Amino acid sequence: MFESLESIVNECREKGLSFPDLVIQNEMRSSDAPAEKIYARMKKMWDAMLSASENYDGDLVSRSGLSGGDGKRFQSYSENGNSICGGFISNVIAEALKMAESNACMKRIVASPTAGSCGVLPSVLIPLHRDGKFSEEKIIKSLFVAAGIGQVIAIRASISGAEGGCQAEIGSASAMAAGALVYLYGGSEFQICNAVGFALQNLLGLVCDPVAGLVEIPCVKRNVIGAVNACSCADMVLAGIEPKIPADEIIDAMRYVGAKMDVSLKETGTGGVAGSVTARSFAI
C-alpha cells in the first residue's frame, strides 16, 4: 500500500520505474497476480468507460426527472461552434455530463473513485483517445497512475462524500485525472504529484449536498468542474508552475477539513444546496 505520494516518487527513482509500472508492481505483490492479468483488469475498466460513453442515451431521463439530456444538449451546442471553451474542453464537458447522467439513469459506469464522481476521469481521457492522441496502452497506463493517486488519498484521507464531503469524491477524481493527464503528456513523477496537489487544493472544502438525497443535483455538474479543473491543473504543472505546499500535505488538509464539516454537509441531503427552498420541494 502506498501511504504517500512522496513515497511513490522516491520508490520510482530508487527502482528506476515509471509511476504506472510501480503501481502495477505493487498490485502484483498485494494480489499475487501476474502483470498481464492486472493489465487485463484495467483494460476491462477502460472498455467499460468507452462503452458507457458510446451507449449514452441523450433522450433518457432519471426516474426523479432531475437529470438527463444535458450531455446531448451540450454536445449539440459545442458542435454548432458556440462553445466559449473550444474543442477539447468542450468535449471534456460533454463527456463528464454524459457519464454522470448515465450514473443517475442507472446505466453501467465505472466508479472512479466513486459512482458520484464517475464522469471526471473518463471525460479527460476519452476525447484524447478519440482524437488518436495516445495509444490505448498509454491511456490504460494512465489509469494505473490515477489508481495509485486514489489509493494514497483513500488511505491518508477519504474518497467518501459521507465522510469527507464532495471534496473527497469530485476532488479526489479531479486529482486522479490531473495526474493521469500529466503522465500522458510526459510529466515526471514529481509533476504528477504537483498536479494532484493543485487539483485538490482548488476543490478543498467542497461539501456533499445532494438534492433529495439523489446523486444528481449538484453532482452531475460538479463532474464537469472536476474535469475542467484537472485539465487546468495539468497544464499549469506542465508549464513549470510548482505549488508551495506538497500534495501529501494538501491531502492531509482535506482530511482535516472533512472532519470539521458539519454532518449536514456530508451526503445527508439536508444542508448546502440540498437545504434550499426549491431543493426541499423536490424531496417531498
BELURTA-V275421 format. One record per backbone hydrogen bond with DSSP energy under -1.0 kcal/mol. CO is the residue of the C=O (numbers start at 1). NH is the residue of the N-H. E is the energy in kcal/mol with one decimal. If there is no record, write none. Layout:
co = <CO | CO>
nh = <NH | NH>
e = <E | E>
This chain:
co = <4 | 5 | 6 | 7 | 8 | 9 | 10 | 11 | 12 | 12 | 18 | 19 | 20 | 21 | 22 | 23 | 24 | 25 | 26 | 27 | 28 | 34 | 35 | 36 | 37 | 38 | 39 | 40 | 41 | 42 | 43 | 44 | 45 | 46 | 47 | 48 | 49 | 50 | 51 | 53 | 57 | 62 | 67 | 69 | 70 | 71 | 72 | 73 | 74 | 75 | 76 | 77 | 78 | 86 | 87 | 88 | 89 | 90 | 91 | 92 | 93 | 94 | 95 | 96 | 97 | 98 | 99 | 100 | 101 | 102 | 103 | 114 | 115 | 117 | 119 | 121 | 122 | 125 | 126 | 127 | 128 | 129 | 135 | 136 | 137 | 138 | 139 | 140 | 141 | 142 | 143 | 144 | 145 | 146 | 147 | 148 | 149 | 150 | 151 | 152 | 153 | 160 | 161 | 165 | 166 | 166 | 169 | 170 | 171 | 172 | 173 | 174 | 175 | 176 | 177 | 178 | 179 | 180 | 181 | 182 | 183 | 188 | 189 | 190 | 191 | 192 | 193 | 194 | 195 | 196 | 197 | 198 | 203 | 206 | 208 | 210 | 211 | 214 | 216 | 217 | 218 | 219 | 221 | 222 | 223 | 224 | 225 | 226 | 227 | 228 | 229 | 230 | 231 | 232 | 233 | 234 | 235 | 236 | 237 | 246 | 247 | 248 | 249 | 250 | 251 | 252 | 253 | 254 | 255 | 256 | 257 | 262 | 263 | 264 | 265 | 271 | 272 | 273 | 276 | 277 | 278>
nh = <8 | 9 | 10 | 11 | 12 | 13 | 14 | 15 | 16 | 17 | 22 | 23 | 24 | 25 | 26 | 27 | 28 | 29 | 30 | 31 | 32 | 38 | 39 | 40 | 41 | 42 | 43 | 44 | 45 | 46 | 47 | 48 | 49 | 50 | 51 | 52 | 53 | 54 | 55 | 56 | 60 | 65 | 62 | 73 | 74 | 75 | 76 | 77 | 78 | 79 | 80 | 82 | 81 | 90 | 91 | 92 | 93 | 94 | 95 | 96 | 97 | 98 | 99 | 100 | 101 | 102 | 103 | 104 | 105 | 107 | 106 | 112 | 118 | 120 | 123 | 125 | 126 | 129 | 130 | 131 | 133 | 132 | 139 | 140 | 141 | 142 | 143 | 144 | 145 | 146 | 147 | 148 | 149 | 150 | 151 | 152 | 153 | 154 | 155 | 156 | 157 | 164 | 165 | 168 | 170 | 171 | 173 | 174 | 175 | 176 | 177 | 178 | 179 | 180 | 181 | 182 | 183 | 184 | 185 | 187 | 186 | 192 | 193 | 194 | 195 | 196 | 197 | 198 | 199 | 200 | 201 | 202 | 206 | 167 | 267 | 213 | 214 | 216 | 220 | 211 | 222 | 223 | 225 | 226 | 227 | 228 | 229 | 230 | 231 | 232 | 233 | 234 | 235 | 236 | 237 | 238 | 239 | 241 | 240 | 250 | 251 | 252 | 253 | 254 | 255 | 256 | 257 | 258 | 259 | 260 | 261 | 265 | 266 | 271 | 208 | 274 | 275 | 276 | 280 | 281 | 282>
e = <-1.0 | -2.3 | -2.6 | -2.4 | -2.5 | -1.9 | -2.5 | -2.4 | -1.3 | -1.4 | -2.2 | -1.9 | -2.5 | -2.4 | -2.4 | -2.2 | -2.2 | -1.7 | -2.3 | -2.6 | -1.1 | -1.9 | -2.8 | -2.1 | -1.8 | -1.8 | -2.5 | -1.9 | -1.5 | -2.3 | -2.9 | -1.7 | -2.0 | -2.4 | -2.5 | -2.2 | -1.9 | -2.8 | -2.3 | -1.2 | -1.6 | -1.1 | -2.8 | -2.2 | -2.8 | -2.1 | -2.2 | -2.3 | -2.7 | -2.5 | -1.3 | -1.6 | -2.0 | -2.1 | -2.1 | -2.2 | -2.6 | -2.4 | -2.4 | -2.4 | -2.3 | -2.5 | -2.6 | -2.2 | -2.5 | -2.1 | -1.7 | -1.8 | -1.9 | -3.3 | -1.6 | -1.5 | -1.6 | -1.2 | -1.2 | -1.1 | -3.0 | -2.2 | -2.7 | -1.8 | -2.5 | -1.3 | -2.1 | -2.6 | -2.1 | -1.7 | -1.2 | -1.0 | -1.5 | -2.2 | -2.2 | -2.3 | -2.1 | -2.7 | -2.2 | -1.8 | -2.2 | -2.5 | -2.0 | -3.0 | -2.6 | -3.3 | -1.7 | -1.5 | -1.5 | -1.5 | -2.5 | -2.6 | -2.1 | -2.5 | -2.4 | -2.5 | -2.3 | -2.1 | -2.3 | -2.1 | -2.2 | -2.3 | -2.1 | -3.1 | -1.9 | -2.3 | -1.9 | -1.9 | -2.2 | -1.6 | -2.3 | -2.3 | -2.5 | -2.4 | -2.4 | -2.2 | -1.8 | -2.3 | -1.9 | -1.9 | -2.0 | -2.3 | -2.5 | -3.4 | -1.8 | -1.2 | -1.6 | -2.5 | -2.0 | -2.7 | -2.5 | -1.8 | -1.8 | -2.2 | -2.5 | -2.4 | -2.1 | -2.1 | -2.2 | -2.5 | -1.4 | -2.2 | -1.8 | -1.4 | -2.3 | -2.0 | -2.1 | -2.2 | -1.9 | -2.1 | -2.8 | -2.6 | -2.0 | -1.4 | -1.1 | -2.2 | -1.6 | -1.5 | -2.6 | -1.2 | -1.3 | -1.8 | -2.3 | -1.2 | -1.0>
